[in-house]
Amino acid sequence: MRRNCKISLLLAALALACGAQPPRSYPVLGKIIREDPRLEALLPADARIEVLATGFDWSEGPVWDRKGGFLLFSDVPRNSIYQWSRERGIELYLKPSGYTGVAGYGREPGSNGLLIDRQGRLILMEHGDRRVARMDPDGGKVTLADRYQGKRLNSPNDGTLKSNGDLYFTDPPYGLPKQWNDPRRELDFCGVYRWSSGALTLLTSELSRPNGIGFSPDEKTLYVANSDPQRAIWMAYPVKDDGTLGAGRVFADVTAMVSRELPGLPDGLKVDARGNLWATGPGGVHIYAPDGRRLGRMDTGEATANVAWGDDGSTLYITADMYLCRVKTKTRGAGW
């Protein structure tokens, strides 16, 4: 959730131009760091981090629309959702995306994580309006969750859908103007929740800053990132038959990596069909085998917010500060 204000030379080479045709080739950002031979089965030897667009304030929450064949992603400070396609490049999709008030509302008022359910409806984690909302076919929004036990949520951040339609999401304070110290905060914890058939259940409140979230392919494990620089970890929770969580364990700990040289914190994540975790953290996108061994890292050089599978499920789209990027892989996302 932290923004890096570093200006790259690529900014001058590839300007954001809504509605403009995309270039024939794309600039390359950062590098691939390989730490384990098993990574060869996941990333081709010539894998590159391609920059598709730039000029955003803080790009977040990408999701691939399979029916439309395009990517949606949030620019949280701009209170906007953008659409990217190979044919048309960048276009504005929705504004406002997460805050509908008339007064100013902090630095990050817009939508964050985005999901598309099996009916093709867009689900938004909305910072400013402090809710989880759904776009219905008529274009109107429906509030799914905005309160727990009568108290307003902090600022829903990221979510994941179980195959039965249940929604699991995280609720840190990043969207509040003064974050944890904001006088508008009504809950004294940051929760991980499940929304099911209109009912909201608190699953755990043990994490200081829960953020990215995703299921293993068999849905028996729920991974949750904790974007606290003092405890930069990913947790793995067993999912019980009733959908609640058992006692979690630390899946990976990168607290020692947090530094200016490796910008970013554990943030958004996705899982591939083989159970590997692709998780943003210090120094880009970390790739972990199911056994918790890190196989490598996509070093973007920027604070990297989130990832999403797209195209035929084998392309990993990356939102990294001002950039929208992609990497072609040799695997596919879970559920493709």
C-alpha positions as CSV (number, residue, x, y, z in Angstrom):
1,M,0.0,0.0,0.0
2,R,2.9,2.4,0.1
3,R,3.6,4.6,-2.9
4,N,7.1,5.1,-4.2
5,C,7.6,8.5,-5.8
6,K,10.7,7.5,-7.7
7,I,10.6,8.8,-11.3
8,S,11.8,6.3,-13.9
9,L,13.2,7.3,-17.3
10,L,10.5,5.1,-18.8
11,L,8.0,7.7,-17.8
12,A,9.3,10.0,-20.5
13,A,9.2,7.2,-23.1
14,L,5.7,5.8,-22.5
15,A,3.1,8.4,-21.5
16,L,-0.4,7.5,-20.3
17,A,-2.8,8.4,-23.2
18,C,-6.4,7.3,-22.6
19,G,-7.9,5.8,-25.8
20,A,-4.6,5.8,-27.7
21,Q,-3.4,2.8,-29.6
22,P,-0.8,0.7,-27.8
23,P,2.8,0.6,-29.0
24,R,4.0,-2.2,-31.2
25,S,6.6,-3.2,-28.6
26,Y,6.8,-2.4,-24.9
27,P,9.7,-1.1,-22.7
28,V,11.2,-3.5,-20.1
29,L,11.3,-2.9,-16.4
30,G,13.5,-4.4,-13.8
31,K,14.8,-8.0,-13.9
32,I,14.1,-11.6,-13.0
33,I,16.0,-13.1,-10.1
34,R,16.2,-16.9,-10.1
35,E,16.8,-18.6,-6.8
36,D,15.7,-22.2,-7.4
37,P,15.8,-24.5,-10.4
38,R,12.1,-25.2,-10.0
39,L,11.4,-21.7,-11.4
40,E,12.4,-22.9,-14.9
41,A,9.1,-24.7,-15.1
42,L,7.2,-21.5,-14.3
43,L,9.1,-18.8,-16.2
44,P,10.7,-19.0,-19.6
45,A,14.4,-18.2,-19.8
46,D,13.7,-15.0,-21.7
47,A,10.8,-13.8,-19.4
48,R,10.6,-10.0,-19.3
49,I,8.7,-7.5,-17.2
50,E,7.0,-5.5,-20.0
51,V,5.6,-2.0,-19.2
52,L,2.1,-1.7,-20.9
53,A,1.3,1.8,-19.6
54,T,2.6,4.3,-17.1
55,G,1.7,7.7,-15.5
56,F,-0.6,6.4,-12.8
57,D,-0.5,7.7,-9.2
58,W,-0.8,4.2,-7.5
59,S,-2.0,1.3,-9.7
60,E,-3.8,-1.5,-7.8
61,G,-6.2,-4.4,-7.8
62,P,-6.0,-5.8,-11.4
63,V,-8.5,-8.3,-12.6
64,W,-9.0,-9.9,-16.0
65,D,-12.5,-9.8,-17.6
66,R,-12.6,-13.1,-19.4
67,K,-15.8,-12.3,-21.3
68,G,-14.6,-8.9,-22.5
69,G,-11.0,-9.9,-23.0
70,F,-9.5,-6.9,-21.1
71,L,-7.9,-6.0,-17.8
72,L,-9.4,-3.7,-15.2
73,F,-7.3,-2.0,-12.5
74,S,-7.6,0.7,-9.9
75,D,-5.8,4.0,-9.5
76,V,-6.6,4.5,-5.9
77,P,-5.6,8.2,-5.5
78,R,-7.4,9.2,-8.7
79,N,-10.6,7.4,-7.5
80,S,-10.7,5.7,-10.9
81,I,-10.7,2.3,-12.6
82,Y,-8.9,2.0,-15.9
83,Q,-9.3,-0.6,-18.7
84,W,-6.5,-2.0,-20.7
85,S,-6.7,-4.1,-23.8
86,R,-4.2,-5.1,-26.5
87,E,-6.3,-3.5,-29.2
88,R,-7.2,-0.2,-27.5
89,G,-4.6,0.4,-24.8
90,I,-5.7,2.4,-21.8
91,E,-9.2,3.8,-21.4
92,L,-11.0,5.2,-18.3
93,Y,-13.6,2.7,-17.2
94,L,-15.2,4.1,-14.0
95,K,-14.9,7.4,-12.0
96,P,-15.6,7.7,-9.1
97,S,-14.6,4.2,-8.2
98,G,-14.5,4.1,-4.4
99,Y,-15.6,7.5,-3.0
100,T,-18.8,9.2,-3.9
101,G,-18.7,12.0,-1.3
102,V,-18.6,15.7,-2.2
103,A,-15.8,16.7,0.2
104,G,-12.1,15.7,-0.1
105,Y,-11.2,12.4,1.4
106,G,-7.5,11.7,2.0
107,R,-4.9,10.5,-0.5
108,E,-6.4,7.1,-1.4
109,P,-10.2,7.4,-1.8
110,G,-10.8,5.1,-4.7
111,S,-11.3,1.4,-5.2
112,N,-8.5,-1.0,-4.4
113,G,-8.9,-4.7,-5.1
114,L,-11.3,-5.8,-7.9
115,L,-12.9,-9.1,-8.5
116,I,-15.3,-10.5,-11.1
117,D,-17.8,-13.2,-10.0
118,R,-19.1,-16.1,-12.0
119,Q,-22.0,-14.0,-13.2
120,G,-19.6,-11.5,-14.7
121,R,-20.3,-8.8,-12.1
122,L,-17.5,-6.5,-10.8
123,I,-16.9,-6.5,-7.1
124,L,-15.0,-3.5,-5.7
125,M,-13.1,-2.9,-2.4
126,E,-13.9,0.7,-1.9
127,H,-11.7,2.8,0.4
128,G,-13.6,6.1,0.6
129,D,-17.1,4.6,0.9
130,R,-15.6,2.0,3.3
131,R,-17.5,-0.9,1.8
132,V,-17.5,-3.9,-0.5
133,A,-19.8,-3.1,-3.5
134,R,-21.0,-4.9,-6.6
135,M,-21.8,-3.6,-10.0
136,D,-25.0,-5.1,-11.2
137,P,-25.9,-5.5,-14.9
138,D,-27.9,-2.3,-15.0
139,G,-24.7,-0.3,-14.0
140,G,-25.9,0.4,-10.4
141,K,-23.9,-0.5,-7.3
142,V,-25.1,-2.7,-4.5
143,T,-23.5,-2.6,-1.1
144,L,-22.5,-6.1,0.0
145,A,-20.8,-5.2,3.3
146,D,-20.0,-1.9,5.1
147,R,-20.4,-2.7,8.8
148,Y,-19.5,-5.4,11.3
149,Q,-21.7,-5.6,14.3
150,G,-23.0,-2.1,13.6
151,K,-19.6,-0.5,13.2
152,R,-18.3,0.8,9.9
153,L,-15.5,-1.1,8.3
154,N,-12.0,0.5,8.1
155,S,-11.4,0.4,4.3
156,P,-11.8,-2.9,2.5
157,N,-8.6,-3.6,0.6
158,D,-8.5,-6.9,-1.3
159,G,-10.6,-10.0,-1.7
160,T,-10.9,-13.4,-3.2
161,L,-13.9,-15.6,-4.2
162,K,-14.4,-19.2,-3.1
163,S,-15.9,-21.5,-5.7
164,N,-19.2,-21.6,-3.8
165,G,-19.5,-17.8,-4.2
166,D,-18.4,-16.8,-0.7
167,L,-16.2,-13.6,-0.6
168,Y,-13.2,-13.4,1.7
169,F,-11.7,-9.9,2.1
170,T,-9.3,-7.9,4.3
171,D,-9.9,-4.6,6.0
172,P,-6.8,-2.6,7.0
173,P,-7.0,1.2,7.6
174,Y,-5.1,2.4,4.5
175,G,-8.0,4.2,2.9
176,L,-8.8,6.3,6.0
177,P,-7.3,9.8,5.6
178,K,-5.2,9.4,8.8
179,Q,-5.1,5.6,8.6
180,W,-5.0,3.9,12.0
181,N,-5.1,7.3,13.8
182,D,-8.2,8.5,12.0
183,P,-11.0,9.7,14.3
184,R,-13.5,8.1,11.9
185,R,-12.2,4.6,12.6
186,E,-14.9,2.6,14.5
187,L,-13.2,-0.8,14.8
188,D,-10.2,-1.4,17.1
189,F,-8.8,-4.1,14.9
190,C,-8.0,-5.0,11.3
191,G,-10.0,-8.0,10.2
192,V,-10.2,-10.8,7.7
193,Y,-13.9,-11.5,6.8
194,R,-16.1,-13.8,4.9
195,W,-19.3,-12.6,3.3
196,S,-21.7,-15.4,2.5
197,S,-25.4,-15.1,1.7
198,G,-25.6,-11.6,3.1
199,A,-24.0,-12.5,6.4
200,L,-20.6,-11.1,7.4
201,T,-18.3,-13.2,9.6
202,L,-15.0,-12.1,11.2
203,L,-12.5,-14.9,10.6
204,T,-9.5,-13.4,12.3
205,S,-8.3,-10.1,13.8
206,E,-4.8,-11.2,14.7
207,L,-3.0,-9.4,11.8
208,S,-1.9,-5.8,12.2
209,R,-2.3,-4.9,8.5
210,P,-4.0,-7.7,6.5
211,N,-3.8,-7.1,2.8
212,G,-3.6,-9.5,-0.2
213,I,-5.6,-12.7,0.1
214,G,-6.1,-15.9,-2.0
215,F,-6.9,-19.6,-1.9
216,S,-4.8,-22.6,-2.7
217,P,-6.1,-24.5,-5.7
218,D,-8.0,-27.0,-3.5
219,E,-9.3,-24.2,-1.3
220,K,-8.0,-25.9,1.8
221,T,-5.6,-23.1,2.5
222,L,-6.2,-19.3,2.6
223,Y,-3.1,-17.1,2.2
224,V,-3.1,-13.6,3.7
225,A,-0.4,-11.0,3.4
226,N,0.4,-8.7,6.4
227,S,1.8,-5.4,5.1
228,D,3.4,-4.3,8.4
229,P,7.1,-3.3,8.0
230,Q,7.6,-4.7,11.5
231,R,6.1,-8.0,10.6
232,A,6.1,-8.4,6.9
233,I,4.8,-11.9,6.5
234,W,2.4,-14.1,4.6
235,M,0.1,-16.3,6.7
236,A,-1.4,-19.7,5.7
237,Y,-4.7,-20.6,7.3
238,P,-6.4,-24.0,7.1
239,V,-10.0,-23.6,5.8
240,K,-12.5,-25.6,7.8
241,D,-15.5,-27.4,6.2
242,D,-17.8,-24.6,7.4
243,G,-15.7,-21.9,5.7
244,T,-14.1,-20.5,8.8
245,L,-10.3,-20.6,9.5
246,G,-8.2,-22.7,11.8
247,A,-5.0,-21.6,13.5
248,G,-2.7,-20.0,11.0
249,R,1.0,-20.4,10.5
250,V,3.7,-18.1,9.0
251,F,4.2,-19.2,5.4
252,A,7.0,-16.8,4.7
253,D,8.7,-13.9,6.5
254,V,10.4,-11.1,4.6
255,T,10.7,-8.6,7.4
256,A,14.5,-8.6,7.1
257,M,14.2,-7.5,3.4
258,V,12.2,-4.4,4.1
259,S,14.4,-1.4,3.0
260,R,14.6,1.5,0.7
261,E,16.7,-0.6,-1.7
262,L,13.8,-3.2,-1.9
263,P,10.7,-1.0,-1.9
264,G,7.3,-2.4,-1.1
265,L,5.7,-4.7,1.5
266,P,3.6,-7.9,1.3
267,D,0.5,-6.7,-0.6
268,G,-1.6,-8.4,-3.3
269,L,-1.1,-12.0,-4.3
270,K,-2.4,-14.8,-6.6
271,V,-1.9,-18.5,-6.7
272,D,-1.3,-20.6,-9.8
273,A,-2.8,-24.0,-10.7
274,R,0.2,-25.8,-9.3
275,G,-0.2,-24.1,-5.9
276,N,2.7,-21.7,-6.2
277,L,2.2,-18.3,-4.6
278,W,2.9,-15.1,-6.6
279,A,3.0,-12.4,-4.0
280,T,4.1,-8.7,-4.1
281,G,6.5,-7.8,-1.4
282,P,9.8,-6.0,-0.8
283,G,11.6,-5.9,-4.2
284,G,8.7,-6.8,-6.5
285,V,6.9,-10.1,-7.0
286,H,8.0,-13.1,-4.9
287,I,7.3,-16.6,-6.2
288,Y,7.0,-19.3,-3.6
289,A,6.5,-23.1,-4.0
290,P,3.7,-24.6,-1.9
291,D,6.4,-25.8,0.6
292,G,7.3,-22.2,1.4
293,R,10.6,-22.1,-0.5
294,R,11.1,-18.9,-2.6
295,L,11.9,-19.8,-6.2
296,G,12.7,-16.3,-7.4
297,R,11.6,-12.8,-7.6
298,M,10.5,-10.3,-10.3
299,D,12.4,-7.2,-9.2
300,T,10.5,-4.3,-10.6
301,G,12.5,-1.7,-8.8
302,E,9.2,-0.1,-7.6
303,A,6.8,-0.6,-4.8
304,T,4.6,-3.3,-6.3
305,A,1.0,-3.5,-5.3
306,N,-0.8,-6.4,-6.9
307,V,-1.0,-9.1,-9.6
308,A,-3.6,-10.9,-11.6
309,W,-3.8,-13.7,-14.1
310,G,-5.0,-12.8,-17.6
311,D,-5.3,-13.7,-21.3
312,D,-5.5,-17.5,-21.3
313,G,-4.5,-17.6,-17.7
314,S,-0.7,-17.7,-18.3
315,T,0.0,-14.0,-18.3
316,L,0.7,-12.3,-15.0
317,Y,-0.3,-8.7,-15.0
318,I,1.4,-6.5,-12.4
319,T,0.5,-3.1,-10.9
320,A,3.7,-1.4,-9.6
321,D,3.4,2.1,-8.5
322,M,2.9,4.2,-11.6
323,Y,3.2,1.2,-14.0
324,L,1.0,-1.5,-15.4
325,C,3.2,-4.4,-16.4
326,R,2.9,-8.0,-17.6
327,V,5.1,-11.2,-17.6
328,K,4.4,-14.2,-19.8
329,T,4.7,-17.4,-17.7
330,K,4.7,-21.2,-18.3
331,T,2.0,-21.8,-15.8
332,R,-1.6,-20.8,-15.4
333,G,-3.6,-19.2,-12.6
334,A,-5.7,-21.4,-10.3
335,G,-9.1,-21.8,-11.7
336,W,-8.2,-21.4,-15.4
